Structure formats: structure tokens, C-alpha cells
Amino acid sequence: MTIWFQKFNIEDLITQSSGTIVEHVGIEYLEIGDDYISARMPVDHRTIQPAGILHGGSSVVLAETLGSVASNMCVDNKKKYCVGLEVNANHIRSVNSGFVYGTVSPIHIGGTTQVWEIKICNEEAKITCISRITLAVLNHV
């Protein structure tokens, strides 16, 4: 059973991300499951730090993107929208090339707040970052 308010597809996510940081850093949505979304992000000149490894802030961009998109897919967008209150990230392992893959899944989907966990892995499926985002569920005025 799906947690999404309505049916979404990858093309919907691409369209809503056009012209945003998501497009700028090369995040690509891969899959929408019944209770998760996955995406990947390149480790390249747009996402690395001067030391040549993935910038921690880039991991947070991927995490917050996935959490924000997922939270907004769980509400009636004609009535409500979700915005980030807090995001944290533990950087476990460095990455210097290829892609990182993020998967978001819910911890709590409430009427006023939501909490989501994002696991980011390297191409060998080893955790590189674990993140959590808390979002406020607000009414359109």
C-alpha cells in the first residue's frame, strides 16, 4: 500500500525540479516505491570540495531534496505543503568519483510534522552518509 497522496512518476519529479539546485548538481530520480524514493547524484566538479572528495553539503542537498519531495508527495498539495525545519547528516565515508545513491523512507508522517531518513551509499552500496530531515506541514493561505 502506497503512502503517497496521489500517483507520481519520475517525469513529475523531473519537471518540478527544472531550474533548481536539483538540476544544477545533476540529481537524477531513479525510482518511486510504495514508501520510498531513490535518486543518484554525480561526484564531479559540481559536488566535490577542494580536497577532491564529495562535499558534505552536497550530500545534504541530496538528502534534503529527497526528504522534501517525499514529504510533499504525502499531502494534498492543493491544501498543504511541507518545508524543512531541521536536517542533519553524519558523513561516514568519503567518495571521490562516480555516483552516490540516496533513498528516503519515512519515520513519521503526521498532520503537522514529518520525519524522514535518507541513506546515501556509494557505488559499492556502502553507506557514505546517513541523514534525517524534519519538516513542517503547513496550510496554503
N, CA, C and O atoms as CSV, one atom per row, in Angstrom:
chain,resi,resn,atom,element,x,y,z
A,1,MET,N,N,0.846,-1.191,0.000
A,1,MET,CA,C,0.000,0.000,0.000
A,1,MET,C,C,0.887,1.248,0.000
A,1,MET,O,O,1.817,1.357,0.798
A,2,THR,N,N,0.598,2.157,-0.873
A,2,THR,CA,C,1.411,3.354,-1.025
A,2,THR,C,C,1.107,4.419,0.034
A,2,THR,O,O,-0.014,4.513,0.534
A,3,ILE,N,N,2.121,5.212,0.360
A,3,ILE,CA,C,1.942,6.316,1.314
A,3,ILE,C,C,1.682,7.637,0.604
A,3,ILE,O,O,1.377,8.636,1.255
A,4,TRP,N,N,1.798,7.658,-0.715
A,4,TRP,CA,C,1.688,8.905,-1.471
A,4,TRP,C,C,0.238,9.336,-1.604
A,4,TRP,O,O,-0.653,8.503,-1.763
A,5,PHE,N,N,0.004,10.648,-1.538
A,5,PHE,CA,C,-1.350,11.189,-1.622
A,5,PHE,C,C,-1.979,10.909,-2.985
A,5,PHE,O,O,-3.169,10.611,-3.080
A,6,GLN,N,N,-1.172,11.008,-4.030
A,6,GLN,CA,C,-1.638,10.707,-5.377
A,6,GLN,C,C,-0.512,10.010,-6.127
A,6,GLN,O,O,0.610,9.911,-5.630
A,7,LYS,N,N,-0.818,9.530,-7.317
A,7,LYS,CA,C,0.193,8.827,-8.097
A,7,LYS,C,C,1.156,9.838,-8.718
A,7,LYS,O,O,0.732,10.792,-9.371
A,8,PHE,N,N,2.443,9.622,-8.509
A,8,PHE,CA,C,3.503,10.428,-9.094
A,8,PHE,C,C,4.391,9.522,-9.924
A,8,PHE,O,O,4.470,8.319,-9.677
A,9,ASN,N,N,5.062,10.104,-10.912
A,9,ASN,CA,C,6.046,9.340,-11.664
A,9,ASN,C,C,7.337,10.153,-11.743
A,9,ASN,O,O,7.373,11.321,-11.356
A,10,ILE,N,N,8.376,9.531,-12.240
A,10,ILE,CA,C,9.695,10.175,-12.320
A,10,ILE,C,C,9.622,11.471,-13.131
A,10,ILE,O,O,10.259,12.461,-12.772
A,11,GLU,N,N,8.859,11.471,-14.206
A,11,GLU,CA,C,8.750,12.672,-15.045
A,11,GLU,C,C,8.180,13.852,-14.256
A,11,GLU,O,O,8.596,14.991,-14.466
A,12,ASP,N,N,7.228,13.589,-13.348
A,12,ASP,CA,C,6.682,14.651,-12.491
A,12,ASP,C,C,7.787,15.270,-11.639
A,12,ASP,O,O,7.858,16.491,-11.500
A,13,LEU,N,N,8.644,14.433,-11.074
A,13,LEU,CA,C,9.718,14.921,-10.216
A,13,LEU,C,C,10.744,15.710,-11.022
A,13,LEU,O,O,11.250,16.729,-10.551
A,14,ILE,N,N,11.051,15.252,-12.220
A,14,ILE,CA,C,11.993,15.962,-13.085
A,14,ILE,C,C,11.441,17.342,-13.440
A,14,ILE,O,O,12.164,18.336,-13.390
A,15,THR,N,N,10.169,17.396,-13.794
A,15,THR,CA,C,9.539,18.663,-14.173
A,15,THR,C,C,9.572,19.663,-13.031
A,15,THR,O,O,9.911,20.827,-13.243
A,16,GLN,N,N,9.227,19.230,-11.820
A,16,GLN,CA,C,9.196,20.171,-10.699
A,16,GLN,C,C,10.596,20.602,-10.271
A,16,GLN,O,O,10.740,21.614,-9.585
A,17,SER,N,N,11.613,19.870,-10.654
A,17,SER,CA,C,12.984,20.202,-10.282
A,17,SER,C,C,13.710,21.045,-11.324
A,17,SER,O,O,14.833,21.492,-11.090
A,18,SER,N,N,13.084,21.260,-12.457
A,18,SER,CA,C,13.706,22.018,-13.536
A,18,SER,C,C,14.074,23.431,-13.070
A,18,SER,O,O,13.256,24.131,-12.472
A,19,GLY,N,N,15.308,23.836,-13.352
A,19,GLY,CA,C,15.755,25.173,-12.996
A,19,GLY,C,C,16.102,25.368,-11.528
A,19,GLY,O,O,16.240,26.503,-11.072
A,20,THR,N,N,16.243,24.277,-10.784
A,20,THR,CA,C,16.563,24.353,-9.351
A,20,THR,C,C,17.952,23.766,-9.084
A,20,THR,O,O,18.627,23.303,-10.003
A,21,ILE,N,N,18.361,23.793,-7.835
A,21,ILE,CA,C,19.645,23.205,-7.440
A,21,ILE,C,C,19.700,21.721,-7.802
A,21,ILE,O,O,20.775,21.187,-8.076
A,22,VAL,N,N,18.555,21.062,-7.802
A,22,VAL,CA,C,18.492,19.641,-8.159
A,22,VAL,C,C,19.076,19.431,-9.555
A,22,VAL,O,O,19.906,18.547,-9.768
A,23,GLU,N,N,18.637,20.239,-10.482
A,23,GLU,CA,C,19.142,20.160,-11.852
A,23,GLU,C,C,20.609,20.597,-11.909
A,23,GLU,O,O,21.419,19.987,-12.607
A,24,HIS,N,N,20.939,21.650,-11.176
A,24,HIS,CA,C,22.299,22.209,-11.202
A,24,HIS,C,C,23.367,21.190,-10.778
A,24,HIS,O,O,24.426,21.106,-11.399
A,25,VAL,N,N,23.088,20.419,-9.721
A,25,VAL,CA,C,24.084,19.457,-9.239
A,25,VAL,C,C,23.937,18.078,-9.883
A,25,VAL,O,O,24.713,17.170,-9.583
A,26,GLY,N,N,22.957,17.913,-10.759
A,26,GLY,CA,C,22.837,16.670,-11.523
A,26,GLY,C,C,22.116,15.535,-10.828
A,26,GLY,O,O,22.344,14.372,-11.160
A,27,ILE,N,N,21.248,15.841,-9.868
A,27,ILE,CA,C,20.480,14.784,-9.206
A,27,ILE,C,C,19.492,14.187,-10.197
A,27,ILE,O,O,18.775,14.905,-10.894
A,28,GLU,N,N,19.469,12.865,-10.244
A,28,GLU,CA,C,18.556,12.126,-11.117
A,28,GLU,C,C,17.686,11.216,-10.258
A,28,GLU,O,O,18.198,10.417,-9.473
A,29,TYR,N,N,16.376,11.339,-10.410
A,29,TYR,CA,C,15.456,10.450,-9.707
A,29,TYR,C,C,15.477,9.091,-10.382
A,29,TYR,O,O,15.476,9.003,-11.610
A,30,LEU,N,N,15.497,8.034,-9.586
A,30,LEU,CA,C,15.606,6.681,-10.134
A,30,LEU,C,C,14.337,5.859,-9.969
A,30,LEU,O,O,13.927,5.158,-10.893
A,31,GLU,N,N,13.711,5.941,-8.794
A,31,GLU,CA,C,12.585,5.047,-8.516
A,31,GLU,C,C,11.675,5.650,-7.464
A,31,GLU,O,O,12.126,6.304,-6.524
A,32,ILE,N,N,10.387,5.415,-7.643
A,32,ILE,CA,C,9.385,5.740,-6.626
A,32,ILE,C,C,8.744,4.422,-6.241
A,32,ILE,O,O,8.073,3.787,-7.054
A,33,GLY,N,N,8.953,4.012,-4.992
A,33,GLY,CA,C,8.331,2.796,-4.487
A,33,GLY,C,C,7.090,3.155,-3.690
A,33,GLY,O,O,6.685,4.316,-3.660
A,34,ASP,N,N,6.487,2.170,-3.046
A,34,ASP,CA,C,5.292,2.424,-2.244
A,34,ASP,C,C,5.571,3.326,-1.046
A,34,ASP,O,O,4.682,4.050,-0.598
A,35,ASP,N,N,6.806,3.290,-0.521
A,35,ASP,CA,C,7.127,4.103,0.662
A,35,ASP,C,C,8.569,4.624,0.632
A,35,ASP,O,O,9.175,4.846,1.680
A,36,TYR,N,N,9.103,4.813,-0.558
A,36,TYR,CA,C,10.467,5.350,-0.676
A,36,TYR,C,C,10.648,5.996,-2.046
A,36,TYR,O,O,9.886,5.749,-2.981
A,37,ILE,N,N,11.679,6.827,-2.134
A,37,ILE,CA,C,12.126,7.396,-3.412
A,37,ILE,C,C,13.630,7.238,-3.432
A,37,ILE,O,O,14.283,7.390,-2.400
A,38,SER,N,N,14.190,6.935,-4.590
A,38,SER,CA,C,15.641,6.870,-4.711
A,38,SER,C,C,16.098,7.790,-5.840
A,38,SER,O,O,15.370,8.051,-6.798
A,39,ALA,N,N,17.323,8.268,-5.689
A,39,ALA,CA,C,17.931,9.160,-6.679
A,39,ALA,C,C,19.436,8.970,-6.618
A,39,ALA,O,O,19.967,8.359,-5.691
A,40,ARG,N,N,20.106,9.503,-7.618
A,40,ARG,CA,C,21.562,9.473,-7.592
A,40,ARG,C,C,22.091,10.870,-7.923
A,40,ARG,O,O,21.410,11.695,-8.533
A,41,MET,N,N,23.337,11.097,-7.495
A,41,MET,CA,C,23.994,12.377,-7.724
A,41,MET,C,C,25.439,12.106,-8.118
A,41,MET,O,O,26.107,11.279,-7.497
A,42,PRO,N,N,25.927,12.798,-9.148
A,42,PRO,CA,C,27.317,12.571,-9.560
A,42,PRO,C,C,28.296,13.177,-8.559
A,42,PRO,O,O,28.019,14.194,-7.922
A,43,VAL,N,N,29.425,12.532,-8.444
A,43,VAL,CA,C,30.540,13.100,-7.684
A,43,VAL,C,C,31.460,13.695,-8.745
A,43,VAL,O,O,32.279,12.990,-9.334
A,44,ASP,N,N,31.318,14.993,-8.982
A,44,ASP,CA,C,32.075,15.668,-10.030
A,44,ASP,C,C,32.378,17.111,-9.617
A,44,ASP,O,O,32.222,17.472,-8.451
A,45,HIS,N,N,32.807,17.927,-10.569
A,45,HIS,CA,C,33.218,19.305,-10.277
A,45,HIS,C,C,32.126,20.124,-9.586
A,45,HIS,O,O,32.440,21.111,-8.921
A,46,ARG,N,N,30.859,19.742,-9.724
A,46,ARG,CA,C,29.761,20.480,-9.100
A,46,ARG,C,C,29.552,20.099,-7.643
A,46,ARG,O,O,28.964,20.869,-6.883
A,47,THR,N,N,30.019,18.931,-7.243
A,47,THR,CA,C,29.642,18.396,-5.931
A,47,THR,C,C,30.813,18.079,-5.011
A,47,THR,O,O,30.608,17.632,-3.882
A,48,ILE,N,N,32.055,18.308,-5.484
A,48,ILE,CA,C,33.215,17.990,-4.638
A,48,ILE,C,C,33.729,19.234,-3.917
A,48,ILE,O,O,33.410,20.364,-4.287
A,49,GLN,N,N,34.520,18.999,-2.895
A,49,GLN,CA,C,35.216,20.058,-2.172
A,49,GLN,C,C,36.645,20.162,-2.718
A,49,GLN,O,O,37.056,19.324,-3.521
A,50,PRO,N,N,37.405,21.178,-2.295
A,50,PRO,CA,C,38.766,21.346,-2.819
A,50,PRO,C,C,39.679,20.124,-2.648
A,50,PRO,O,O,40.620,19.951,-3.423
A,51,ALA,N,N,39.418,19.285,-1.657
A,51,ALA,CA,C,40.240,18.092,-1.456
A,51,ALA,C,C,39.933,16.992,-2.466
A,51,ALA,O,O,40.585,15.948,-2.459
A,52,GLY,N,N,38.936,17.218,-3.347
A,52,GLY,CA,C,38.623,16.251,-4.380
A,52,GLY,C,C,37.646,15.167,-3.973
A,52,GLY,O,O,37.457,14.194,-4.704
A,53,ILE,N,N,37.020,15.324,-2.806
A,53,ILE,CA,C,36.020,14.343,-2.357
A,53,ILE,C,C,34.652,15.020,-2.284
A,53,ILE,O,O,34.548,16.246,-2.269
A,54,LEU,N,N,33.618,14.202,-2.238
A,54,LEU,CA,C,32.254,14.711,-2.171
A,54,LEU,C,C,32.106,15.684,-1.009
A,54,LEU,O,O,32.454,15.363,0.128
A,55,HIS,N,N,31.599,16.851,-1.294
A,55,HIS,CA,C,31.363,17.879,-0.278
A,55,HIS,C,C,30.197,17.442,0.601
A,55,HIS,O,O,29.173,16.991,0.088
A,56,GLY,N,N,30.338,17.568,1.898
A,56,GLY,CA,C,29.259,17.201,2.817
A,56,GLY,C,C,27.977,17.944,2.527
A,56,GLY,O,O,26.886,17.395,2.675
A,57,GLY,N,N,28.104,19.196,2.114
A,57,GLY,CA,C,26.920,19.975,1.764
A,57,GLY,C,C,26.190,19.404,0.565
A,57,GLY,O,O,24.968,19.520,0.473
A,58,SER,N,N,26.916,18.793,-0.352
A,58,SER,CA,C,26.284,18.146,-1.497
A,58,SER,C,C,25.448,16.954,-1.048
A,58,SER,O,O,24.351,16.724,-1.557
A,59,SER,N,N,25.977,16.202,-0.090
A,59,SER,CA,C,25.194,15.090,0.462
A,59,SER,C,C,23.920,15.608,1.107
A,59,SER,O,O,22.861,14.993,0.982
A,60,VAL,N,N,24.022,16.739,1.799
A,60,VAL,CA,C,22.846,17.327,2.443
A,60,VAL,C,C,21.849,17.815,1.390
A,60,VAL,O,O,20.640,17.709,1.594
A,61,VAL,N,N,22.335,18.344,0.275
A,61,VAL,CA,C,21.436,18.751,-0.812
A,61,VAL,C,C,20.652,17.537,-1.315
A,61,VAL,O,O,19.439,17.620,-1.507
A,62,LEU,N,N,21.333,16.423,-1.527
A,62,LEU,CA,C,20.647,15.206,-1.967
A,62,LEU,C,C,19.640,14.752,-0.918
A,62,LEU,O,O,18.503,14.418,-1.249
A,63,ALA,N,N,20.053,14.738,0.338
A,63,ALA,CA,C,19.164,14.297,1.417
A,63,ALA,C,C,17.944,15.200,1.544
A,63,ALA,O,O,16.815,14.715,1.616
A,64,GLU,N,N,18.166,16.513,1.571
A,64,GLU,CA,C,17.036,17.424,1.743
A,64,GLU,C,C,16.117,17.393,0.531
A,64,GLU,O,O,14.901,17.523,0.670
A,65,THR,N,N,16.680,17.224,-0.637
A,65,THR,CA,C,15.855,17.095,-1.841
A,65,THR,C,C,14.927,15.902,-1.718
A,65,THR,O,O,13.719,16.027,-1.915
A,66,LEU,N,N,15.484,14.753,-1.394
A,66,LEU,CA,C,14.664,13.550,-1.284
A,66,LEU,C,C,13.607,13.677,-0.185
A,66,LEU,O,O,12.451,13.306,-0.388
A,67,GLY,N,N,14.004,14.202,0.980
A,67,GLY,CA,C,13.052,14.355,2.079
A,67,GLY,C,C,11.941,15.336,1.763
A,67,GLY,O,O,10.778,15.083,2.077
A,68,SER,N,N,12.289,16.448,1.147
A,68,SER,CA,C,11.291,17.461,0.814
A,68,SER,C,C,10.319,16.965,-0.251
A,68,SER,O,O,9.109,17.160,-0.138
A,69,VAL,N,N,10.855,16.330,-1.275
A,69,VAL,CA,C,9.994,15.792,-2.330
A,69,VAL,C,C,9.047,14.743,-1.740
A,69,VAL,O,O,7.843,14.778,-1.993
A,70,ALA,N,N,9.589,13.816,-0.960
A,70,ALA,CA,C,8.761,12.755,-0.380
A,70,ALA,C,C,7.669,13.320,0.517
A,70,ALA,O,O,6.517,12.891,0.442
A,71,SER,N,N,8.024,14.279,1.363
A,71,SER,CA,C,7.023,14.833,2.287
A,71,SER,C,C,5.886,15.494,1.528
A,71,SER,O,O,4.719,15.345,1.892
A,72,ASN,N,N,6.224,16.222,0.478
A,72,ASN,CA,C,5.181,16.899,-0.295
A,72,ASN,C,C,4.343,15.939,-1.127
A,72,ASN,O,O,3.232,16.280,-1.531
A,73,MET,N,N,4.860,14.750,-1.387
A,73,MET,CA,C,4.076,13.738,-2.084
A,73,MET,C,C,3.057,13.074,-1.163
A,73,MET,O,O,2.172,12.354,-1.626
A,74,CYS,N,N,3.182,13.318,0.144
A,74,CYS,CA,C,2.284,12.698,1.121
A,74,CYS,C,C,1.110,13.596,1.529
A,74,CYS,O,O,0.278,13.196,2.345
A,75,VAL,N,N,1.042,14.791,0.972
A,75,VAL,CA,C,-0.027,15.712,1.350
A,75,VAL,C,C,-0.807,16.155,0.119
A,75,VAL,O,O,-0.327,16.054,-1.010
A,76,ASP,N,N,-2.015,16.645,0.358
A,76,ASP,CA,C,-2.839,17.225,-0.700
A,76,ASP,C,C,-2.263,18.598,-1.012
A,76,ASP,O,O,-2.475,19.545,-0.255
A,77,ASN,N,N,-1.537,18.715,-2.122
A,77,ASN,CA,C,-0.841,19.958,-2.454
A,77,ASN,C,C,-1.766,21.130,-2.735
A,77,ASN,O,O,-1.302,22.268,-2.813
A,78,LYS,N,N,-3.050,20.884,-2.887
A,78,LYS,CA,C,-3.998,21.992,-3.034
A,78,LYS,C,C,-4.277,22.634,-1.682
A,78,LYS,O,O,-4.712,23.784,-1.617
A,79,LYS,N,N,-4.031,21.904,-0.613
A,79,LYS,CA,C,-4.328,22.402,0.737
A,79,LYS,C,C,-3.081,22.605,1.593
A,79,LYS,O,O,-3.046,23.503,2.434
A,80,LYS,N,N,-2.063,21.780,1.383
A,80,LYS,CA,C,-0.913,21.782,2.280
A,80,LYS,C,C,0.408,21.732,1.508
A,80,LYS,O,O,0.452,21.365,0.334
A,81,TYR,N,N,1.468,22.109,2.199
A,81,TYR,CA,C,2.823,21.966,1.664
A,81,TYR,C,C,3.771,21.760,2.839
A,81,TYR,O,O,3.448,22.109,3.974
A,82,CYS,N,N,4.929,21.198,2.566
A,82,CYS,CA,C,5.891,20.867,3.618
A,82,CYS,C,C,7.182,21.646,3.394
A,82,CYS,O,O,7.644,21.797,2.264
A,83,VAL,N,N,7.751,22.136,4.486
A,83,VAL,CA,C,9.026,22.856,4.439
A,83,VAL,C,C,9.938,22.307,5.533
A,83,VAL,O,O,9.481,21.880,6.594
A,84,GLY,N,N,11.227,22.330,5.250
A,84,GLY,CA,C,12.203,21.798,6.185
A,84,GLY,C,C,12.321,22.638,7.450
A,84,GLY,O,O,12.354,23.867,7.397
A,85,LEU,N,N,12.384,21.955,8.584
A,85,LEU,CA,C,12.649,22.587,9.882
A,85,LEU,C,C,14.083,22.328,10.330
A,85,LEU,O,O,14.737,23.203,10.896
A,86,GLU,N,N,14.561,21.111,10.067
A,86,GLU,CA,C,15.897,20.722,10.522
A,86,GLU,C,C,16.367,19.566,9.668
A,86,GLU,O,O,15.595,18.673,9.318
A,87,VAL,N,N,17.649,19.598,9.339
A,87,VAL,CA,C,18.262,18.477,8.627
A,87,VAL,C,C,19.611,18.213,9.282
A,87,VAL,O,O,20.343,19.146,9.614
A,88,ASN,N,N,19.931,16.953,9.464
A,88,ASN,CA,C,21.265,16.622,9.973
A,88,ASN,C,C,21.859,15.521,9.112
A,88,ASN,O,O,21.150,14.798,8.412
A,89,ALA,N,N,23.163,15.415,9.180
A,89,ALA,CA,C,23.855,14.417,8.362
A,89,ALA,C,C,25.112,13.953,9.071
A,89,ALA,O,O,25.888,14.758,9.585
A,90,ASN,N,N,25.298,12.660,9.089
A,90,ASN,CA,C,26.536,12.066,9.566
A,90,ASN,C,C,27.274,11.533,8.345
A,90,ASN,O,O,26.782,10.650,7.642
A,91,HIS,N,N,28.455,12.079,8.106
A,91,HIS,CA,C,29.255,11.684,6.958
A,91,HIS,C,C,30.161,10.528,7.389
A,91,HIS,O,O,31.042,10.697,8.232
A,92,ILE,N,N,29.936,9.374,6.809
A,92,ILE,CA,C,30.560,8.127,7.243
A,92,ILE,C,C,31.812,7.784,6.432
A,92,ILE,O,O,32.812,7.328,6.986
A,93,ARG,N,N,31.750,8.001,5.136
A,93,ARG,CA,C,32.812,7.541,4.237
A,93,ARG,C,C,32.929,8.534,3.084
A,93,ARG,O,O,31.922,9.037,2.586
A,94,SER,N,N,34.153,8.810,2.666
A,94,SER,CA,C,34.358,9.744,1.557
A,94,SER,C,C,34.163,9.045,0.213
A,94,SER,O,O,34.264,7.823,0.097
A,95,VAL,N,N,33.881,9.866,-0.794
A,95,VAL,CA,C,33.703,9.376,-2.165
A,95,VAL,C,C,34.425,10.372,-3.065
A,95,VAL,O,O,34.293,11.582,-2.876
A,96,ASN,N,N,35.185,9.882,-4.038
A,96,ASN,CA,C,35.912,10.810,-4.907
A,96,ASN,C,C,35.556,10.701,-6.391
A,96,ASN,O,O,36.101,11.443,-7.208
A,97,SER,N,N,34.654,9.789,-6.750
A,97,SER,CA,C,34.249,9.684,-8.156
A,97,SER,C,C,32.962,8.875,-8.254
A,97,SER,O,O,32.495,8.280,-7.284
A,98,GLY,N,N,32.417,8.876,-9.448
A,98,GLY,CA,C,31.216,8.072,-9.704
A,98,GLY,C,C,29.943,8.758,-9.268
A,98,GLY,O,O,29.753,9.954,-9.490
A,99,PHE,N,N,29.076,7.987,-8.645
A,99,PHE,CA,C,27.791,8.489,-8.169
A,99,PHE,C,C,27.589,8.083,-6.722
A,99,PHE,O,O,28.171,7.107,-6.248
A,100,VAL,N,N,26.754,8.845,-6.026
A,100,VAL,CA,C,26.201,8.409,-4.744
A,100,VAL,C,C,24.703,8.232,-4.954
A,100,VAL,O,O,24.084,8.924,-5.762
A,101,TYR,N,N,24.137,7.290,-4.208
A,101,TYR,CA,C,22.733,6.912,-4.357
A,101,TYR,C,C,22.019,7.151,-3.039
A,101,TYR,O,O,22.460,6.675,-1.992
A,102,GLY,N,N,20.914,7.889,-3.088
A,102,GLY,CA,C,20.147,8.184,-1.885
A,102,GLY,C,C,18.777,7.541,-1.940
A,102,GLY,O,O,18.138,7.478,-2.991
A,103,THR,N,N,18.338,7.063,-0.779
A,103,THR,CA,C,16.991,6.506,-0.637
A,103,THR,C,C,16.358,7.110,0.610
A,103,THR,O,O,16.940,7.085,1.694
A,104,VAL,N,N,15.168,7.648,0.440
A,104,VAL,CA,C,14.438,8.261,1.547
A,104,VAL,C,C,13.285,7.352,1.948
A,104,VAL,O,O,12.603,6.779,1.098
A,105,SER,N,N,13.077,7.228,3.260
A,105,SER,CA,C,11.945,6.466,3.779
A,105,SER,C,C,11.405,7.168,5.020
A,105,SER,O,O,12.152,7.846,5.725
A,106,PRO,N,N,10.112,7.008,5.291
A,106,PRO,CA,C,9.502,7.752,6.390
A,106,PRO,C,C,9.820,7.163,7.757
A,106,PRO,O,O,9.945,5.949,7.925
A,107,ILE,N,N,9.946,8.058,8.721
A,107,ILE,CA,C,9.994,7.681,10.127
A,107,ILE,C,C,8.665,8.051,10.773
A,107,ILE,O,O,8.119,7.294,11.575
A,108,HIS,N,N,8.141,9.249,10.405
A,108,HIS,CA,C,6.875,9.744,10.952
A,108,HIS,C,C,6.202,10.626,9.906
A,108,HIS,O,O,6.806,11.572,9.401
A,109,ILE,N,N,4.954,10.314,9.585
A,109,ILE,CA,C,4.172,11.145,8.674
A,109,ILE,C,C,2.949,11.608,9.449
A,109,ILE,O,O,1.952,10.891,9.542
A,110,GLY,N,N,3.033,12.811,10.004
A,110,GLY,CA,C,1.950,13.348,10.801
A,110,GLY,C,C,1.245,14.502,10.115
A,110,GLY,O,O,1.602,14.894,9.003
A,111,GLY,N,N,0.248,15.038,10.785
A,111,GLY,CA,C,-0.532,16.140,10.245
A,111,GLY,C,C,0.158,17.485,10.338
A,111,GLY,O,O,-0.162,18.400,9.579
A,112,THR,N,N,1.112,17.620,11.268
A,112,THR,CA,C,1.818,18.903,11.417
A,112,THR,C,C,3.321,18.783,11.215
A,112,THR,O,O,3.983,19.775,10.910
A,113,THR,N,N,3.867,17.589,11.381
A,113,THR,CA,C,5.291,17.367,11.121
A,113,THR,C,C,5.490,16.015,10.447
A,113,THR,O,O,4.665,15.107,10.554
A,114,GLN,N,N,6.606,15.920,9.758
A,114,GLN,CA,C,7.044,14.661,9.174
A,114,GLN,C,C,8.540,14.516,9.450
A,114,GLN,O,O,9.269,15.506,9.511
A,115,VAL,N,N,8.985,13.267,9.617
A,115,VAL,CA,C,10.404,12.974,9.799
A,115,VAL,C,C,10.767,11.861,8.818
A,115,VAL,O,O,10.083,10.841,8.728
A,116,TRP,N,N,11.865,12.083,8.083
A,116,TRP,CA,C,12.308,11.144,7.061
A,116,TRP,C,C,13.782,10.822,7.255
A,116,TRP,O,O,14.559,11.668,7.698
A,117,GLU,N,N,14.159,9.594,6.922
A,117,GLU,CA,C,15.557,9.156,6.964
A,117,GLU,C,C,16.054,8.977,5.535
A,117,GLU,O,O,15.356,8.430,4.681
A,118,ILE,N,N,17.275,9.448,5.295
A,118,ILE,CA,C,17.886,9.320,3.985
A,118,ILE,C,C,19.220,8.598,4.136
A,118,ILE,O,O,20.099,9.050,4.869
A,119,LYS,N,N,19.365,7.486,3.445
A,119,LYS,CA,C,20.630,6.753,3.423
A,119,LYS,C,C,21.292,7.007,2.075
A,119,LYS,O,O,20.684,6.809,1.023
A,120,ILE,N,N,22.539,7.446,2.122
A,120,ILE,CA,C,23.302,7.699,0.908
A,120,ILE,C,C,24.455,6.702,0.857
A,120,ILE,O,O,25.208,6.552,1.820
A,121,CYS,N,N,24.581,6.021,-0.286
A,121,CYS,CA,C,25.589,4.977,-0.460
A,121,CYS,C,C,26.445,5.272,-1.691
A,121,CYS,O,O,26.041,6.009,-2.590
A,122,ASN,N,N,27.637,4.676,-1.703
A,122,ASN,CA,C,28.498,4.774,-2.882
A,122,ASN,C,C,28.106,3.685,-3.881
A,122,ASN,O,O,27.126,2.969,-3.679
A,123,GLU,N,N,28.871,3.571,-4.944
A,123,GLU,CA,C,28.542,2.590,-5.983
A,123,GLU,C,C,28.724,1.145,-5.522
A,123,GLU,O,O,28.236,0.220,-6.171
A,124,GLU,N,N,29.418,0.951,-4.412
A,124,GLU,CA,C,29.585,-0.393,-3.840
A,124,GLU,C,C,28.534,-0.669,-2.765
A,124,GLU,O,O,28.645,-1.644,-2.021
A,125,ALA,N,N,27.518,0.184,-2.682
A,125,ALA,CA,C,26.418,0.063,-1.714
A,125,ALA,C,C,26.881,0.210,-0.267
A,125,ALA,O,O,26.224,-0.287,0.648
A,126,LYS,N,N,28.014,0.895,-0.052
A,126,LYS,CA,C,28.487,1.190,1.297
A,126,LYS,C,C,27.981,2.567,1.707
A,126,LYS,O,O,28.038,3.521,0.931
A,127,ILE,N,N,27.483,2.655,2.943
A,127,ILE,CA,C,26.933,3.922,3.448
A,127,ILE,C,C,28.016,4.993,3.441
A,127,ILE,O,O,29.115,4.789,3.958
A,128,THR,N,N,27.688,6.131,2.851
A,128,THR,CA,C,28.589,7.285,2.886
A,128,THR,C,C,28.050,8.380,3.785
A,128,THR,O,O,28.818,9.167,4.338
A,129,CYS,N,N,26.723,8.437,3.937
A,129,CYS,CA,C,26.087,9.466,4.754
A,129,CYS,C,C,24.727,8.957,5.205
A,129,CYS,O,O,24.013,8.311,4.438
A,130,ILE,N,N,24.376,9.246,6.434
A,130,ILE,CA,C,23.032,8.971,6.939
A,130,ILE,C,C,22.475,10.304,7.410
A,130,ILE,O,O,23.132,11.035,8.151
A,131,SER,N,N,21.269,10.614,6.980
A,131,SER,CA,C,20.690,11.920,7.251
A,131,SER,C,C,19.250,11.769,7.720
A,131,SER,O,O,18.590,10.765,7.450
A,132,ARG,N,N,18.781,12.787,8.425
A,132,ARG,CA,C,17.382,12.834,8.851
A,132,ARG,C,C,16.894,14.250,8.656
A,132,ARG,O,O,17.607,15.210,8.949
A,133,ILE,N,N,15.673,14.382,8.158
A,133,ILE,CA,C,15.070,15.700,7.970
A,133,ILE,C,C,13.704,15.734,8.651
A,133,ILE,O,O,12.922,14.788,8.560
A,134,THR,N,N,13.439,16.834,9.327
A,134,THR,CA,C,12.139,17.097,9.932
A,134,THR,C,C,11.500,18.236,9.153
A,134,THR,O,O,12.137,19.252,8.875
A,135,LEU,N,N,10.230,18.051,8.805
A,135,LEU,CA,C,9.510,19.045,8.009
A,135,LEU,C,C,8.234,19.473,8.709
A,135,LEU,O,O,7.596,18.680,9.401
A,136,ALA,N,N,7.869,20.725,8.525
A,136,ALA,CA,C,6.578,21.235,8.992
A,136,ALA,C,C,5.575,21.068,7.863
A,136,ALA,O,O,5.888,21.302,6.695
A,137,VAL,N,N,4.365,20.659,8.228
A,137,VAL,CA,C,3.266,20.553,7.280
A,137,VAL,C,C,2.408,21.808,7.483
A,137,VAL,O,O,1.808,21.997,8.541
A,138,LEU,N,N,2.362,22.655,6.458
A,138,LEU,CA,C,1.691,23.951,6.554
A,138,LEU,C,C,0.476,24.006,5.628
A,138,LEU,O,O,0.393,23.282,4.636
A,139,ASN,N,N,-0.460,24.882,5.982
A,139,ASN,CA,C,-1.641,25.113,5.149
A,139,ASN,C,C,-1.359,26.234,4.162
A,139,ASN,O,O,-0.713,27.228,4.495
A,140,HIS,N,N,-1.856,26.055,2.937
A,140,HIS,CA,C,-1.811,27.169,1.972
A,140,HIS,C,C,-2.734,28.261,2.484
A,140,HIS,O,O,-3.813,27.976,3.004
A,141,VAL,N,N,-2.322,29.479,2.341
A,141,VAL,CA,C,-3.156,30.603,2.809
A,141,VAL,C,C,-3.962,31.152,1.663
A,141,VAL,O,O,-4.727,32.100,1.844
